[in-house]
Amino acid sequence: MATPFIIFLIICAFAIIGYLAYYFNGKQVIIRTLSNIPHKPASSLKTNELSKVTGKALHVEEPLIAPYSGRKCVFYQIKIQQKVSSGKSSHWKTLVKEERFQDFFVDTNGDFVIVKPQEHPRNYICHLVKDEKQSSGTFNDPTAKFVALLKRYNIDAETYFGFNKRLRYYEGIIEIGERITVAGIAKWKSLSEPLPEYPYSKIATLESEGKQKLIITDLPEVQPNHRKR
């Protein structure tokens, strides 16, 4: 039989593991990192300085369309998962995890910054609020719109016997006009060709450099004047 001291150690171990998992998850890392970088308008950015801006996301080219909500955006993340059983336990298996993005502007009260995320090599970290959710299950029929989305990814909403699969969907986007925060190394670039919607010959950019990646998020708690509830 375990002694009270051993039980105490086990409880402490679980508490420490839980705290570390929380402390080092992607969202908290981004919040802590951004809290140490001062906000600046685009016009005040200094070359080669780690900087952070908050403003409205605007498209440089034809916007992306979010898979489920159909909203125009410059960045989206989606995930489709299915609850599967294995013996006496069950877990959520990820069927689809998709992320798409394009170059975009951040408008800081009329001053613009351009941001160019890229995948190869990956030059950014990103956390988007998942503000669109759908689910289905035994007593929860999927909507026709959800079924259409599942078909798009070659996923059947029902089992072989006609029962609803336990499925869930998450979608986070940077919508056109949404307030976001981006951090990176500031640069000023001369434009060899004019950009749509931008009449100037130079533009500020935020970039990755060395170990410093771009940080992109729409979390409201990292924005100036955010009030905690």
C-alpha positions as CSV (number, residue, x, y, z in Angstrom):
1,M,0.0,0.0,0.0
2,A,1.3,3.5,-1.0
3,T,2.3,5.7,1.9
4,P,0.9,9.2,2.2
5,F,4.3,10.6,1.3
6,I,4.4,8.5,-2.0
7,I,0.9,9.7,-2.8
8,F,2.0,13.2,-2.2
9,L,4.9,12.8,-4.6
10,I,2.7,11.3,-7.2
11,I,0.3,14.3,-6.9
12,C,3.2,16.7,-7.1
13,A,4.5,15.0,-10.2
14,F,1.2,15.2,-12.0
15,A,0.9,18.9,-11.0
16,I,4.3,19.7,-12.4
17,I,3.6,17.8,-15.6
18,G,0.4,19.7,-16.0
19,Y,2.0,23.0,-15.4
20,L,4.8,22.4,-17.8
21,A,2.4,21.2,-20.5
22,Y,0.5,24.5,-20.0
23,Y,3.6,26.7,-19.8
24,F,5.2,25.3,-23.0
25,N,2.1,25.0,-25.2
26,G,2.2,27.0,-28.4
27,K,-0.4,29.6,-27.3
28,Q,1.3,30.4,-24.0
29,V,4.8,30.6,-25.7
30,I,3.4,33.2,-28.2
31,I,1.7,35.2,-25.5
32,R,4.9,35.4,-23.3
33,T,7.1,36.2,-26.3
34,L,4.9,39.0,-27.6
35,S,4.6,40.5,-24.1
36,N,8.3,41.4,-24.2
37,I,8.2,43.2,-27.6
38,P,6.8,46.8,-27.7
39,H,4.1,47.7,-30.1
40,K,5.0,50.2,-32.9
41,P,3.2,51.7,-35.8
42,A,4.6,50.7,-39.2
43,S,6.1,54.1,-39.9
44,S,8.3,53.8,-36.7
45,L,9.9,50.5,-37.4
46,K,13.7,50.4,-37.4
47,T,15.7,48.2,-39.7
48,N,17.0,44.9,-38.1
49,E,15.0,45.5,-34.9
50,L,12.7,42.9,-33.4
51,S,9.3,44.6,-33.6
52,K,5.6,44.0,-33.2
53,V,2.7,45.6,-34.9
54,T,-1.1,45.2,-34.4
55,G,-3.6,46.3,-37.1
56,K,-6.0,45.1,-39.7
57,A,-5.1,42.2,-42.0
58,L,-5.5,43.2,-45.7
59,H,-5.0,41.0,-48.8
60,V,-2.2,41.6,-51.3
61,E,-3.8,39.3,-53.9
62,E,-7.1,37.5,-54.3
63,P,-8.0,36.3,-50.8
64,L,-8.3,32.7,-49.8
65,I,-11.7,31.2,-48.9
66,A,-12.1,29.3,-45.6
67,P,-13.2,25.7,-46.3
68,Y,-16.3,25.6,-44.0
69,S,-17.3,29.2,-43.3
70,G,-16.6,30.5,-46.7
71,R,-15.1,33.7,-45.3
72,K,-12.4,35.6,-47.2
73,C,-9.1,35.4,-45.5
74,V,-5.3,35.5,-45.8
75,F,-4.6,32.6,-43.5
76,Y,-6.5,29.6,-42.3
77,Q,-6.0,26.5,-40.2
78,I,-8.4,23.6,-40.1
79,K,-8.5,20.2,-38.4
80,I,-10.9,17.3,-38.8
81,Q,-10.8,14.5,-36.2
82,Q,-12.7,11.3,-35.5
83,K,-13.2,9.5,-32.2
84,V,-11.9,6.0,-32.5
85,S,-11.9,3.2,-30.0
86,S,-9.0,0.8,-29.2
87,G,-9.9,-1.8,-26.7
88,K,-11.2,-0.1,-23.6
89,S,-9.8,3.3,-24.5
90,S,-10.6,5.9,-27.2
91,H,-9.0,8.9,-28.6
92,W,-9.4,11.6,-31.3
93,K,-7.6,10.7,-34.5
94,T,-6.7,13.5,-36.8
95,L,-7.9,12.9,-40.3
96,V,-7.1,16.2,-41.9
97,K,-4.8,19.0,-40.7
98,E,-4.6,21.8,-43.3
99,E,-3.0,25.2,-43.2
100,R,-2.9,27.7,-46.1
101,F,-1.8,31.3,-46.2
102,Q,-0.6,34.1,-48.6
103,D,1.3,37.3,-48.3
104,F,-0.7,40.0,-46.5
105,F,-0.6,43.6,-45.3
106,V,-1.0,44.7,-41.7
107,D,-2.6,48.2,-41.7
108,T,-1.6,50.1,-38.5
109,N,-3.8,53.2,-38.8
110,G,-2.9,53.9,-42.4
111,D,0.7,52.7,-42.3
112,F,1.4,49.4,-43.9
113,V,3.6,46.4,-43.1
114,I,3.9,43.4,-45.5
115,V,4.2,39.9,-44.1
116,K,5.4,36.9,-46.2
117,P,5.0,33.6,-44.4
118,Q,6.5,30.6,-46.1
119,E,6.5,26.8,-45.6
120,H,9.8,25.7,-47.0
121,P,11.7,26.4,-44.9
122,R,9.0,27.3,-42.4
123,N,9.7,30.8,-41.2
124,Y,6.8,31.4,-38.8
125,I,4.9,30.2,-35.7
126,C,1.2,30.9,-35.6
127,H,-1.8,30.6,-33.3
128,L,-5.3,31.3,-34.6
129,V,-8.5,31.4,-32.5
130,K,-10.7,28.5,-33.6
131,D,-13.9,30.4,-34.0
132,E,-15.8,27.9,-36.2
133,K,-16.6,24.5,-34.9
134,Q,-18.8,21.6,-36.1
135,S,-19.4,18.1,-34.8
136,S,-21.5,15.0,-35.3
137,G,-22.2,11.8,-33.4
138,T,-24.7,9.1,-32.6
139,F,-27.4,11.5,-31.6
140,N,-26.0,14.5,-33.4
141,D,-26.7,14.6,-37.2
142,P,-24.2,16.6,-39.2
143,T,-25.5,19.5,-41.1
144,A,-25.7,19.3,-44.9
145,K,-22.9,21.9,-45.0
146,F,-20.7,19.8,-42.8
147,V,-21.4,16.7,-44.9
148,A,-20.4,18.7,-48.0
149,L,-17.1,19.7,-46.3
150,L,-16.4,16.1,-45.3
151,K,-17.0,14.9,-48.9
152,R,-14.5,17.5,-50.1
153,Y,-11.9,15.7,-48.0
154,N,-13.1,12.2,-49.0
155,I,-14.5,11.5,-45.5
156,D,-17.8,9.6,-45.0
157,A,-20.1,11.1,-42.3
158,E,-21.6,7.6,-41.6
159,T,-20.2,4.2,-40.8
160,Y,-20.7,1.1,-43.0
161,F,-23.9,0.4,-41.0
162,G,-25.3,3.8,-41.4
163,F,-24.5,5.3,-38.0
164,N,-23.1,8.8,-37.6
165,K,-19.4,8.9,-37.1
166,R,-18.1,10.9,-34.1
167,L,-16.4,13.7,-35.9
168,R,-15.4,17.3,-35.0
169,Y,-14.1,20.2,-37.1
170,Y,-12.1,23.3,-36.1
171,E,-11.4,26.3,-38.2
172,G,-9.3,29.4,-37.4
173,I,-8.7,32.2,-39.9
174,I,-7.3,35.6,-40.4
175,E,-10.2,37.3,-42.0
176,I,-9.9,40.4,-44.2
177,G,-10.1,43.4,-41.9
178,E,-9.5,41.4,-38.7
179,R,-7.2,42.9,-36.1
180,I,-4.1,40.7,-35.7
181,T,-0.6,41.0,-34.2
182,V,2.6,40.1,-36.0
183,A,6.2,40.2,-34.8
184,G,9.5,39.8,-36.6
185,I,12.7,41.5,-37.7
186,A,11.9,44.8,-39.3
187,K,13.2,45.6,-42.8
188,W,12.5,48.4,-45.3
189,K,12.2,47.2,-48.9
190,S,12.3,49.1,-52.2
191,L,9.6,47.9,-54.5
192,S,10.8,47.2,-58.1
193,E,7.1,46.8,-59.0
194,P,4.1,48.5,-57.4
195,L,2.0,46.4,-55.1
196,P,-1.8,46.4,-55.6
197,E,-3.5,48.8,-53.1
198,Y,-0.1,50.3,-52.1
199,P,1.1,53.5,-53.9
200,Y,4.6,53.9,-52.3
201,S,8.1,52.9,-53.5
202,K,9.2,51.5,-50.1
203,I,7.4,49.3,-47.6
204,A,8.2,48.0,-44.1
205,T,8.3,44.2,-43.8
206,L,8.5,41.9,-40.8
207,E,10.7,38.8,-41.5
208,S,12.3,35.8,-39.9
209,E,16.1,35.9,-39.3
210,G,18.3,33.3,-37.8
211,K,16.4,31.6,-35.0
212,Q,13.8,34.4,-34.8
213,K,10.7,33.3,-36.6
214,L,7.7,35.4,-37.6
215,I,5.0,35.3,-34.9
216,I,1.4,35.6,-36.2
217,T,-1.7,35.5,-34.1
218,D,-5.2,36.9,-33.7
219,L,-5.3,36.4,-30.0
220,P,-7.0,39.4,-28.5
221,E,-5.0,39.2,-25.2
222,V,-1.8,40.2,-27.0
223,Q,-3.3,43.4,-28.5
224,P,-3.0,46.8,-26.9
225,N,-5.8,48.0,-24.7
226,H,-7.2,44.5,-24.4
227,R,-9.2,44.1,-21.2
228,K,-9.2,40.8,-19.4
229,R,-12.7,39.7,-18.3
